[in-house]
């Protein structure tokens, strides 16, 4: 049986937390910073969790998940 390949695009975007949930970065923090408020930019720094309905799909792309 061959090894299951990692989807590299998913591996760069998602990480599995210690409790088994899927972490992802928040979107909207790459460019156009001067129009966004400081408060909004601080919120964008923090990670977010993938919704429970999508976790199974993401974990299937990550063989170590």
N, CA, C and O of each residue as an XYZ file, in Angstrom:
260
protein
N       0.846     -1.183      0.000
C       0.000      0.000      0.000
C       0.892      1.247      0.000
O       1.743      1.389      0.878
N       0.712      2.148     -0.965
C       1.559      3.343     -0.984
C       1.196      4.325      0.123
O       0.087      4.312      0.657
N       2.157      5.169      0.447
C       1.908      6.197      1.463
C       0.950      7.247      0.927
O       0.900      7.505     -0.276
N       0.197      7.846      1.831
C      -0.730      8.906      1.436
C       0.035     10.219      1.370
O       0.735     10.579      2.316
N      -0.093     10.925      0.275
C       0.643     12.182      0.114
C      -0.070     13.319      0.831
O      -1.298     13.370      0.895
N       0.741     14.233      1.369
C       0.211     15.439      2.005
C      -0.169     16.437      0.925
O       0.571     16.623     -0.041
N      -1.312     17.074      1.083
C      -1.648     18.200      0.194
C      -0.860     19.391      0.699
O      -1.174     19.952      1.749
N       0.165     19.777     -0.048
C       1.090     20.806      0.428
C       0.418     22.157      0.633
O       0.799     22.913      1.526
N      -0.581     22.462     -0.189
C      -1.286     23.737     -0.012
C      -2.012     23.762      1.332
O      -2.063     24.801      1.990
N      -2.572     22.624      1.741
C      -3.265     22.547      3.027
C      -2.269     22.560      4.181
O      -2.536     23.145      5.230
N      -1.124     21.915      3.987
C      -0.113     21.853      5.058
C       0.418     23.243      5.394
O       0.791     23.509      6.537
N       0.452     24.133      4.392
C       0.931     25.496      4.628
C      -0.113     26.358      5.328
O       0.230     27.350      5.971
N      -1.394     25.983      5.205
C      -2.474     26.822      5.733
C      -3.012     26.363      7.083
O      -3.484     27.181      7.872
N      -2.945     25.063      7.354
C      -3.583     24.518      8.559
C      -2.584     23.809      9.450
O      -1.581     23.271      8.980
N      -2.876     23.814     10.760
C      -2.110     23.041     11.730
C      -3.091     22.400     12.695
O      -4.160     22.946     12.967
N      -2.718     21.244     13.205
C      -3.572     20.558     14.168
C      -3.177     21.012     15.562
O      -1.997     21.005     15.912
N      -4.164     21.408     16.360
C      -3.885     21.864     17.727
C      -3.694     20.644     18.629
O      -3.893     19.506     18.203
N      -3.311     20.895     19.863
C      -3.078     19.810     20.810
C      -4.319     19.002     21.105
O      -4.232     17.804     21.372
N      -5.485     19.649     21.061
C      -6.733     18.945     21.352
C      -7.317     18.265     20.115
O      -8.364     17.622     20.193
N      -6.635     18.410     18.962
C      -7.111     17.749     17.749
C      -7.937     18.616     16.831
O      -8.371     18.160     15.773
N      -8.165     19.864     17.217
C      -8.906     20.774     16.338
C      -7.947     21.357     15.304
O      -6.729     21.262     15.453
N      -8.506     21.963     14.253
C      -7.686     22.487     13.159
C      -7.582     23.997     13.289
O      -8.591     24.702     13.326
N      -6.335     24.488     13.358
C      -6.089     25.929     13.452
C      -5.824     26.486     12.070
O      -5.267     25.810     11.206
N      -6.237     27.752     11.870
C      -5.959     28.434     10.604
C      -5.728     29.904     10.888
O      -6.238     30.424     11.880
N      -4.959     30.600     10.029
C      -4.812     32.045     10.208
C      -6.051     32.776      9.713
O      -6.770     32.280      8.846
N      -6.292     33.942     10.262
C      -7.427     34.755      9.802
C      -7.057     35.418      8.478
O      -5.893     35.727      8.226
N      -8.059     35.630      7.646
C      -7.796     36.217      6.334
C      -7.857     37.744      6.412
O      -8.450     38.310      7.330
N      -7.237     38.391      5.442
C      -7.332     39.841      5.328
C      -6.174     40.590      5.945
O      -6.269     41.802      6.139
N      -5.079     39.911      6.262
C      -3.968     40.599      6.902
C      -2.714     40.691      6.062
O      -1.610     40.716      6.605
N      -2.858     40.743      4.751
C      -1.675     40.755      3.893
C      -1.356     42.118      3.284
O      -0.191     42.512      3.241
N      -2.347     42.827      2.823
C      -2.056     44.125      2.200
C      -3.202     45.084      2.476
O      -4.257     44.684      2.968
N      -2.982     46.368      2.152
C      -3.992     47.389      2.427
C      -4.108     47.699      3.902
O      -5.201     47.967      4.402
N      -2.972     47.664      4.612
C      -2.985     47.814      6.067
C      -3.366     49.222      6.525
O      -3.979     49.383      7.580
N      -3.008     50.246      5.738
C      -3.242     51.605      6.214
C      -4.729     51.942      6.292
O      -5.121     52.856      7.019
N      -5.566     51.203      5.540
C      -7.005     51.463      5.612
C      -7.672     50.753      6.794
O      -8.788     51.099      7.183
N      -6.984     49.762      7.360
C      -7.570     48.983      8.453
C      -7.161     49.571      9.791
O      -6.052     50.083      9.948
N      -8.067     49.492     10.747
C      -7.780     50.067     12.057
C      -6.767     49.204     12.803
O      -6.606     48.020     12.507
N      -6.083     49.813     13.778
C      -5.098     49.076     14.584
C      -5.761     47.906     15.312
O      -5.194     46.819     15.425
N      -6.968     48.155     15.798
C      -7.703     47.130     16.528
C      -7.990     45.924     15.627
O      -7.860     44.772     16.040
N      -8.378     46.220     14.404
C      -8.680     45.152     13.446
C      -7.432     44.346     13.101
O      -7.486     43.121     12.984
N      -6.300     45.046     12.936
C      -5.048     44.362     12.614
C      -4.566     43.489     13.766
O      -4.009     42.416     13.534
N      -4.770     43.932     14.996
C      -4.402     43.112     16.154
C      -5.223     41.829     16.186
O      -4.700     40.755     16.482
N      -6.512     41.947     15.879
C      -7.377     40.755     15.848
C      -6.945     39.777     14.757
O      -7.039     38.563     14.933
N      -6.476     40.308     13.636
C      -6.079     39.456     12.519
C      -4.801     38.659     12.808
O      -4.547     37.642     12.163
N      -3.998     39.118     13.776
C      -2.770     38.393     14.119
C      -3.064     37.038     14.743
O      -2.302     36.089     14.561
N      -4.172     36.944     15.483
C      -4.478     35.721     16.209
C      -4.989     34.637     15.266
O      -5.611     34.925     14.244
N      -4.717     33.389     15.626
C      -5.221     32.268     14.849
C      -6.689     32.055     15.126
O      -7.227     32.526     16.128
N      -7.326     31.339     14.225
C      -8.739     31.023     14.339
C      -8.879     29.511     14.186
O      -7.945     28.848     13.737
N     -10.012     28.971     14.547
C     -10.247     27.543     14.382
C     -11.131     27.303     13.164
O     -12.012     28.105     12.855
N     -10.885     26.189     12.478
C     -11.739     25.789     11.367
C     -13.059     25.303     11.969
O     -13.066     24.669     13.024
N     -14.163     25.596     11.303
C     -15.477     25.191     11.806
C     -15.567     23.672     11.858
O     -14.964     22.974     11.043
N     -16.324     23.171     12.824
C     -16.378     21.724     13.058
C     -16.908     20.952     11.853
O     -16.571     19.779     11.689
N     -17.722     21.572     11.011
C     -18.243     20.880      9.829
C     -17.176     20.701      8.752
O     -17.306     19.827      7.895
N     -16.111     21.528      8.788
C     -15.052     21.440      7.779
C     -13.813     20.698      8.276
O     -12.912     20.404      7.491
N     -13.762     20.395      9.573
C     -12.568     19.771     10.135
C     -12.241     18.435      9.486
O     -11.073     18.140      9.231
N     -13.257     17.628      9.217
C     -13.034     16.308      8.636
C     -12.386     16.428      7.257
O     -11.501     15.641      6.921
N     -12.818     17.406      6.457
C     -12.274     17.606      5.118
C     -10.810     18.033      5.176
O      -9.984     17.554      4.399
N     -10.497     18.935      6.103
C      -9.125     19.429      6.222
C      -8.205     18.326      6.722
O      -7.094     18.166      6.217
N      -8.660     17.568      7.708
C      -7.829     16.499      8.263
C      -7.540     15.409      7.235
O      -6.507     14.742      7.307
N      -8.446     15.229      6.286
C      -8.227     14.233      5.229
C      -7.073     14.655      4.312
O      -6.397     13.807      3.728
N      -6.853     15.958      4.192
C      -5.749     16.471      3.363
C      -4.411     16.376      4.065
O      -3.361     16.402      3.422
N      -4.446     16.263      5.411
C      -3.229     16.175      6.212
C      -3.135     14.766      6.787
O      -3.889     14.442      7.705
N      -2.250     13.923      6.290
C      -2.219     12.542      6.779
C      -1.818     12.424      8.243
O      -2.106     11.408      8.875
N      -1.162     13.436      8.795
C      -0.774     13.374     10.209
C      -1.886     13.900     11.102
O      -1.716     13.944     12.320
N      -3.036     14.307     10.528
C      -4.128     14.907     11.294
C      -5.013     13.904     11.966
O      -5.970     14.280     12.642
